[in-house]
Amino acid sequence: QSALTQPASVSGSPGQSITISCTGTSSDIGTYNLVSWYQQHPGKAPKLMIFEGGKRPSGVSNRFSGSKSGNTASLTISGLQAEDEADYYCCSYAGSGTYVFGTGTKVTVL
Amino acid sequence: QVQLVQSGAEVKKPGSSVKVSCKASGGTFSTYTISWVRQAPGQGLEWMGGIIPLFGTPNYAQKFQGRVTITTDESTSTAFMELNSLRSEDTAMYYCARPPPEGRDVFDIWGQGTMLTVSS
């Protein structure tokens, strides 16, 4: 159960789009369409942004979108805003009632 | 509105144990997985294990097998996470989390976190 691999940091200017990748294996992302994405601001609990690969919970901006191809999932933030500056984590179901998180990506709005 | 309220911060010595609680209110307790997730200072999220109170059989991440015990008390809608043989690397914020009422494989509702400091 190794952590999913994410880039350590991604940055963009306001209004731009950025994409965060999340690479797993055939035992997690590649088998299950149960990838979720979480946003975490400093000192706060994580917040669910995307579930089941590309669905948004009620209240989450449609600027956030998710996708999956093979063993890699991606989170795209379009129309980047200052409030999007945070840490982002992917998470996948890994079978037998277990889950694995990604290594985390710090998003900086320039 | 489902809420999870965790017990307060803990300071423990290396080699000792800690038991953190997570009390649910405002919704059904027994049929939703309660998971425990930890985050060391400046580090990422780490899933430790989870349990469905109705079934009572926990699942643990390999890394914590043999050192963590997750239990529930349905009479008080409370989940517990006990971690043994504490070492300094266990210093972290510990969160409980569960799916939304509509039920999905996600962590939608989070406790406020319990800070554990392991120090001699």
Interface residues (C-beta under 8 A of the other chain):
Chain A: Q1 A3 L34 S36 Y38 Q40 A45 P46 L48 F51 E52 P57 Y89 C91 Y93 S96 G97 T98 Y99 V100 F101 G102 T103 G104
Chain B: T33 S35 V37 G44 L45 E46 W47 G50 N59 Y60 A61 Q62 K63 Y95 A97 P100 R104 D105 V106 F107 D108 W110 G111 Q112 G113
